[in-house]
Amino acid sequence: MIPTRALCAIGLAAMLAAAPAGARDLTIVAGGGPLQDHMRSTLFQPFARASGIAVADTSYDYNVGPIRAMVQARNVTWDVVMVEAPDLVQGCEDGVFERIDWSVVRRDKFLPGGAITCGAGAIGWGVAVFYDTRRNANGPTTYAEFWDTRTFPGKRALRRGARITLEVALMADGVAPGDVYRVLATPEGQARAFARLDALRPELMFWSGGQQPIELVNAGEVAYAVGFVGRTTNAMRSGAAYALKWETLLYAYDYWAVVRGSPHAPAAMRMIEFITDPAPLLELTRLWPINPVTAAVANDVEVRARNPLMMTNHVEKGLNISTEFWIEHGPELERRFAAWLNR
């Protein structure tokens, strides 16, 4: 059932959509794959049907460069975008994203940290070590063991980027999770992280798309991978014989944002209100073990019991990826990582 407030908002959005600014469909952009397929059926299309607004969706690899380019060129073709926290905060400061209209989107429905200047909480996400138990009966349960190729031989897969990869390298070097960002902020800590990557480099493969770790493990190209827990757990629900090591979890929030200069900005705000409402999100949890930032769904006892592999049930074991650290140090560390990768 759609809440009365949401129906009112949708009605206004429909009138706005009929304005001359709406020369193209309202376009929403996320990370693609099966999760976006489920979002389309439970979030995007229900909003379109209820509002009468034509909605299109597409996917991207979370690289905000094209978004910056369309804003600078004043040729904005995307309206609502799912964005990682550091990119959102920096983009908000740089004028890439609109401020969320909190008179339209209800701020009080989100978990702590889920409502920020330019972003409304979409989903929590994380990465962790997993492997196929049909190929390997045992596997690493810590990042130190992930680096132990004698005990656990075979190729490994890590994310192609400094964020996440440098944290796990430091933990592999013996740094406690609570100390990772303090150490990584120092030249000595950064040297330690890259030295650990050097040590494992002959056995490393890198992925950029979220489905790639699954494909690499399934094909036997890697024995052990660090991959998105949502995709891993969904594969497990479909019969994959994976071991997922929650002790290695790193997690964060993604946010819905509106691109600055969107001709559909008012309707986009109302779409964000709709797709972060408990009713459609509850439908999404029946198809995918997502970790919504909408508190009523994230804390729903039935939802958590129905989805034992839901990340919300395991965050106490994980490391929260620091938005502040990656805003301050990200550009330099990403450049350094790219140089390391290409040498």
C-alpha positions as a printed NumPy array, in Angstrom:
array([[  0.   ,   0.   ,   0.   ],
       [  1.385,   3.436,  -0.926],
       [  1.326,   5.989,   1.932],
       [ -0.934,   9.053,   1.552],
       [  2.041,  11.412,   1.662],
       [  3.732,   9.511,  -1.15 ],
       [  0.546,   9.58 ,  -3.26 ],
       [  0.301,  13.353,  -2.861],
       [  3.912,  13.742,  -3.82 ],
       [  3.437,  11.499,  -6.827],
       [  0.461,  13.523,  -7.989],
       [  2.488,  16.706,  -7.914],
       [  5.359,  14.93 ,  -9.635],
       [  3.007,  13.919, -12.447],
       [  2.033,  17.551, -13.018],
       [  5.677,  18.571, -12.986],
       [  6.525,  15.832, -15.461],
       [  4.072,  17.302, -17.92 ],
       [  5.975,  20.595, -17.951],
       [  8.139,  21.504, -20.95 ],
       [ 11.324,  20.606, -18.99 ],
       [ 10.327,  16.967, -19.223],
       [ 11.381,  16.455, -22.831],
       [ 12.938,  13.098, -21.941],
       [ 12.092,  10.367, -19.43 ],
       [ 13.032,  10.759, -15.806],
       [ 16.229,   8.692, -15.686],
       [ 17.508,   6.832, -12.649],
       [ 20.964,   5.267, -12.551],
       [ 22.351,   2.523, -10.287],
       [ 24.983,  -0.21 , -10.326],
       [ 23.29 ,  -2.635, -12.72 ],
       [ 23.086,  -6.413, -12.481],
       [ 20.35 ,  -8.495, -10.826],
       [ 19.88 ,  -6.   ,  -8.001],
       [ 18.916,  -3.281, -10.452],
       [ 16.579,  -5.7  , -12.217],
       [ 14.793,  -6.206,  -8.892],
       [ 14.821,  -2.474,  -8.16 ],
       [ 13.188,  -1.885, -11.528],
       [ 10.292,  -4.211, -10.709],
       [  9.765,  -3.158,  -7.077],
       [ 10.829,   0.51 ,  -6.98 ],
       [ 11.177,   2.207, -10.366],
       [  8.225,   0.757, -12.276],
       [  5.777,   1.038,  -9.351],
       [  6.66 ,   4.723,  -9.078],
       [  6.105,   5.143, -12.823],
       [  2.744,   3.366, -12.678],
       [  1.536,   5.266,  -9.632],
       [  2.637,   8.664, -10.913],
       [  2.138,   8.396, -14.648],
       [  5.69 ,   9.66 , -15.096],
       [  7.778,   7.896, -17.726],
       [ 10.878,   6.461, -16.048],
       [ 13.981,   5.019, -17.684],
       [ 16.889,   3.403, -15.89 ],
       [ 20.464,   2.7  , -16.809],
       [ 23.6  ,   1.571, -15.014],
       [ 27.14 ,   2.779, -14.436],
       [ 30.296,   1.696, -12.642],
       [ 30.107,   4.335,  -9.874],
       [ 32.611,   6.532, -11.69 ],
       [ 31.244,  10.048, -11.173],
       [ 33.467,  11.529, -13.894],
       [ 30.714,  11.387, -16.563],
       [ 28.288,  13.031, -14.125],
       [ 30.716,  15.886, -13.511],
       [ 31.182,  16.245, -17.261],
       [ 27.449,  16.505, -18.006],
       [ 27.003,  19.095, -15.24 ],
       [ 29.916,  21.17 , -16.539],
       [ 28.586,  20.919, -20.101],
       [ 25.069,  21.781, -18.884],
       [ 23.803,  18.747, -20.737],
       [ 22.348,  16.667, -17.904],
       [ 20.814,  13.409, -19.113],
       [ 20.672,  11.58 , -15.762],
       [ 18.409,  12.663, -12.926],
       [ 18.579,  10.323,  -9.919],
       [ 21.856,   8.508,  -9.318],
       [ 23.047,   6.021,  -6.7  ],
       [ 26.393,   7.342,  -5.457],
       [ 29.058,   6.153,  -3.02 ],
       [ 29.444,   8.322,   0.07 ],
       [ 32.873,   9.93 ,  -0.563],
       [ 31.95 ,  10.826,  -4.145],
       [ 28.619,  12.207,  -2.985],
       [ 30.072,  14.439,  -0.27 ],
       [ 32.795,  15.759,  -2.574],
       [ 30.328,  16.212,  -5.416],
       [ 27.962,  18.061,  -3.121],
       [ 30.732,  20.507,  -2.202],
       [ 31.669,  20.891,  -5.869],
       [ 28.132,  21.59 ,  -7.064],
       [ 27.66 ,  18.292,  -8.922],
       [ 24.573,  17.262,  -6.926],
       [ 21.498,  19.111,  -5.743],
       [ 20.698,  19.496,  -2.06 ],
       [ 17.99 ,  17.066,  -1.039],
       [ 14.643,  18.781,  -0.516],
       [ 13.826,  17.547,   2.961],
       [ 10.349,  19.031,   2.729],
       [  9.675,  16.302,   0.146],
       [ 11.916,  13.453,   1.33 ],
       [ 11.263,  12.573,   4.976],
       [ 14.598,  12.919,   6.78 ],
       [ 13.479,  11.084,   9.917],
       [ 12.916,   7.711,   8.207],
       [ 16.607,   6.942,   7.713],
       [ 19.166,   5.234,   9.9  ],
       [ 21.732,   7.55 ,  11.554],
       [ 23.964,   8.922,   8.813],
       [ 21.429,   8.07 ,   6.141],
       [ 20.261,  11.636,   5.487],
       [ 22.984,  14.058,   4.424],
       [ 23.03 ,  17.345,   2.536],
       [ 22.893,  15.965,  -1.007],
       [ 21.992,  12.345,  -0.366],
       [ 19.157,  10.129,   0.874],
       [ 20.206,   6.678,   2.045],
       [ 19.658,   3.95 ,  -0.541],
       [ 21.324,   0.713,   0.553],
       [ 24.135,  -0.454,   2.729],
       [ 26.702,  -2.51 ,   0.867],
       [ 29.829,  -4.389,   1.732],
       [ 32.56 ,  -6.667,   0.52 ],
       [ 33.971,  -9.804,   2.122],
       [ 36.022, -12.865,   1.299],
       [ 34.17 , -15.755,  -0.317],
       [ 35.019, -18.954,  -2.15 ],
       [ 33.38 , -22.008,  -3.712],
       [ 33.487, -24.915,  -1.278],
       [ 33.099, -27.39 ,  -4.141],
       [ 36.503, -26.299,  -5.427],
       [ 38.139, -25.535,  -2.078],
       [ 36.907, -27.262,   1.056],
       [ 38.64 , -24.692,   3.262],
       [ 39.623, -21.095,   2.829],
       [ 40.866, -17.959,   4.543],
       [ 38.83 , -16.475,   7.371],
       [ 41.01 , -13.381,   7.863],
       [ 42.941, -11.1  ,   5.548],
       [ 46.21 , -12.43 ,   6.931],
       [ 45.084, -15.867,   5.746],
       [ 43.927, -14.406,   2.427],
       [ 47.571, -13.458,   1.875],
       [ 48.785, -16.936,   2.94 ],
       [ 49.258, -18.672,  -0.402],
       [ 51.073, -21.647,   1.119],
       [ 48.161, -22.714,   3.269],
       [ 45.565, -21.596,   0.727],
       [ 47.117, -21.777,  -2.747],
       [ 45.515, -20.207,  -5.792],
       [ 44.752, -16.872,  -7.395],
       [ 42.966, -14.11 ,  -5.489],
       [ 40.645, -11.339,  -6.687],
       [ 40.509,  -7.83 ,  -5.234],
       [ 38.728,  -4.634,  -6.233],
       [ 40.536,  -2.518,  -8.799],
       [ 40.981,   0.642,  -6.761],
       [ 42.658,   2.017,  -3.667],
       [ 39.474,   2.164,  -1.612],
       [ 38.868,  -1.198,   0.099],
       [ 42.058,  -2.707,  -1.339],
       [ 44.417,  -0.687,   0.847],
       [ 42.344,  -1.341,   3.964],
       [ 42.469,  -5.092,   3.456],
       [ 46.204,  -4.963,   2.697],
       [ 46.856,  -3.262,   6.026],
       [ 44.681,  -5.755,   7.891],
       [ 46.643,  -8.514,   6.168],
       [ 49.765,  -6.864,   7.597],
       [ 48.43 ,  -7.152,  11.134],
       [ 46.752,  -3.767,  11.637],
       [ 43.608,  -4.047,  13.768],
       [ 40.418,  -2.852,  12.031],
       [ 39.982,  -0.031,  14.519],
       [ 43.436,   1.313,  13.674],
       [ 43.297,   1.017,   9.879],
       [ 42.504,   4.623,   9.022],
       [ 44.892,   6.093,  11.578],
       [ 47.712,   4.001,  10.117],
       [ 46.699,   4.474,   6.484],
       [ 46.777,   8.246,   6.93 ],
       [ 50.557,   8.096,   7.462],
       [ 53.273,   7.668,   4.819],
       [ 54.54 ,   4.644,   6.739],
       [ 51.11 ,   3.041,   6.744],
       [ 50.643,   3.632,   3.033],
       [ 54.042,   2.071,   2.376],
       [ 53.014,  -0.968,   4.429],
       [ 49.812,  -1.383,   2.415],
       [ 51.558,  -1.222,  -0.955],
       [ 54.294,  -3.57 ,   0.277],
       [ 51.645,  -6.147,   1.18 ],
       [ 50.12 ,  -5.78 ,  -2.272],
       [ 53.564,  -6.293,  -3.776],
       [ 53.905,  -9.541,  -1.836],
       [ 50.649, -10.945,  -3.215],
       [ 50.822,  -9.424,  -6.69 ],
       [ 51.827, -12.626,  -8.564],
       [ 48.579, -14.239,  -7.372],
       [ 46.291, -11.227,  -7.816],
       [ 43.552, -10.473, -10.305],
       [ 41.496,  -7.288, -10.105],
       [ 37.827,  -6.643, -10.795],
       [ 35.848,  -3.472, -11.454],
       [ 32.3  ,  -4.727, -12.084],
       [ 30.347,  -6.244,  -9.214],
       [ 29.551,  -9.497, -11.018],
       [ 33.177, -10.202, -11.931],
       [ 34.236, -11.806,  -8.614],
       [ 31.35 , -14.27 ,  -8.933],
       [ 32.341, -15.09 , -12.506],
       [ 36.023, -15.497, -11.625],
       [ 35.258, -17.854,  -8.736],
       [ 32.697, -19.848, -10.72 ],
       [ 35.136, -20.311, -13.599],
       [ 37.917, -21.386, -11.274],
       [ 40.111, -18.503, -12.432],
       [ 40.559, -17.482,  -8.804],
       [ 40.333, -19.609,  -5.691],
       [ 39.35 , -16.812,  -3.31 ],
       [ 37.821, -13.403,  -3.904],
       [ 36.751, -10.266,  -2.113],
       [ 33.35 ,  -9.435,  -3.579],
       [ 30.107,  -7.636,  -2.863],
       [ 28.183,  -9.499,  -0.188],
       [ 24.819,  -8.73 ,  -1.797],
       [ 25.73 , -10.534,  -5.003],
       [ 27.451, -13.312,  -3.102],
       [ 24.519, -13.949,  -0.791],
       [ 22.019, -13.82 ,  -3.637],
       [ 24.031, -16.478,  -5.452],
       [ 24.019, -18.546,  -2.256],
       [ 20.246, -18.229,  -2.042],
       [ 20.107, -19.578,  -5.596],
       [ 22.204, -22.628,  -4.723],
       [ 25.842, -21.539,  -4.98 ],
       [ 28.049, -23.459,  -2.53 ],
       [ 29.962, -20.436,  -1.274],
       [ 31.566, -19.866,   2.07 ],
       [ 31.206, -16.194,   2.973],
       [ 33.487, -14.901,   5.715],
       [ 31.656, -12.128,   7.539],
       [ 34.736, -11.551,   9.709],
       [ 36.324,  -9.889,   6.651],
       [ 33.434,  -7.501,   5.989],
       [ 33.984,  -3.861,   4.99 ],
       [ 30.761,  -1.877,   4.563],
       [ 29.297,   1.546,   3.8  ],
       [ 26.145,   3.294,   2.566],
       [ 25.243,   4.337,  -0.957],
       [ 22.91 ,   7.285,  -1.446],
       [ 20.33 ,   8.476,  -3.927],
       [ 21.273,  11.901,  -5.279],
       [ 19.869,  14.315,  -7.859],
       [ 22.252,  15.59 , -10.52 ],
       [ 22.671,  19.376, -10.493],
       [ 20.854,  20.916, -13.428],
       [ 18.42 ,  18.037, -13.894],
       [ 15.306,  19.324, -15.686],
       [ 13.345,  16.771, -13.641],
       [ 14.728,  17.797, -10.238],
       [ 11.357,  18.315,  -8.469],
       [ 10.002,  14.995,  -9.736],
       [ 13.332,  13.351,  -8.921],
       [ 12.989,  14.382,  -5.277],
       [  9.564,  12.808,  -5.196],
       [ 10.852,   9.643,  -6.763],
       [ 13.512,   9.418,  -4.041],
       [ 10.786,   9.792,  -1.41 ],
       [  8.873,   6.919,  -3.012],
       [ 11.786,   4.49 ,  -3.485],
       [ 13.041,   4.991,   0.078],
       [  9.6  ,   4.359,   1.56 ],
       [  9.148,   1.13 ,   3.576],
       [  6.37 ,  -0.357,   1.411],
       [  8.273,  -0.782,  -1.89 ],
       [ 11.517,  -1.579,  -0.061],
       [  9.821,  -4.43 ,   1.783],
       [  8.905,  -5.889,  -1.6  ],
       [ 12.521,  -5.581,  -2.689],
       [ 13.729,  -7.492,   0.392],
       [ 11.63 , -10.459,  -0.723],
       [ 13.725, -10.712,  -3.893],
       [ 17.163,  -9.623,  -2.701],
       [ 18.777,  -9.532,   0.773],
       [ 19.432,  -5.792,   0.564],
       [ 20.408,  -3.649,   3.512],
       [ 18.14 ,  -0.63 ,   3.263],
       [ 19.015,   2.629,   5.003],
       [ 15.325,   3.189,   5.712],
       [ 15.17 ,   2.345,   9.417],
       [ 11.748,   0.696,   9.46 ],
       [ 12.938,  -1.9  ,   6.951],
       [ 16.513,  -2.279,   8.183],
       [ 15.261,  -2.991,  11.697],
       [ 12.276,  -5.118,  10.701],
       [ 12.515,  -8.334,  12.718],
       [ 10.694, -10.394,  10.086],
       [ 12.903,  -9.086,   7.274],
       [ 16.081,  -9.859,   9.211],
       [ 14.852, -13.335,  10.169],
       [ 13.841, -14.064,   6.579],
       [ 17.267, -12.959,   5.338],
       [ 19.923, -14.455,   7.639],
       [ 22.497, -13.484,   5.004],
       [ 21.391,  -9.846,   5.162],
       [ 24.407,  -7.66 ,   5.926],
       [ 22.515,  -5.861,   8.696],
       [ 22.78 ,  -9.064,  10.732],
       [ 26.594,  -9.033,  10.516],
       [ 27.829,  -5.436,  10.572],
       [ 29.131,  -5.744,  14.119],
       [ 31.891,  -7.972,  12.704],
       [ 32.905,  -5.505,   9.999],
       [ 34.852,  -2.317,   9.333],
       [ 32.834,   0.757,   8.363],
       [ 34.576,   2.348,   5.366],
       [ 35.491,   5.909,   6.345],
       [ 33.943,   8.56 ,   4.124],
       [ 36.032,  11.29 ,   5.744],
       [ 39.297,   9.431,   5.143],
       [ 38.614,   8.853,   1.457],
       [ 37.518,  12.443,   0.863],
       [ 40.814,  13.673,   2.319],
       [ 43.2  ,  11.024,   1.001],
       [ 41.311,   9.404,  -1.863],
       [ 42.529,  11.389,  -4.874],
       [ 46.216,  10.897,  -4.059],
       [ 45.858,   7.233,  -3.054],
       [ 43.813,   6.418,  -6.153],
       [ 46.505,   7.996,  -8.339],
       [ 49.173,   6.071,  -6.484],
       [ 47.239,   2.818,  -6.796],
       [ 46.712,   3.336, -10.531],
       [ 50.445,   3.931, -10.97 ],
       [ 51.216,   0.806,  -8.928],
       [ 48.79 ,  -1.256, -10.992],
       [ 50.22 ,  -0.095, -14.314],
       [ 53.899,  -0.341, -13.576]])
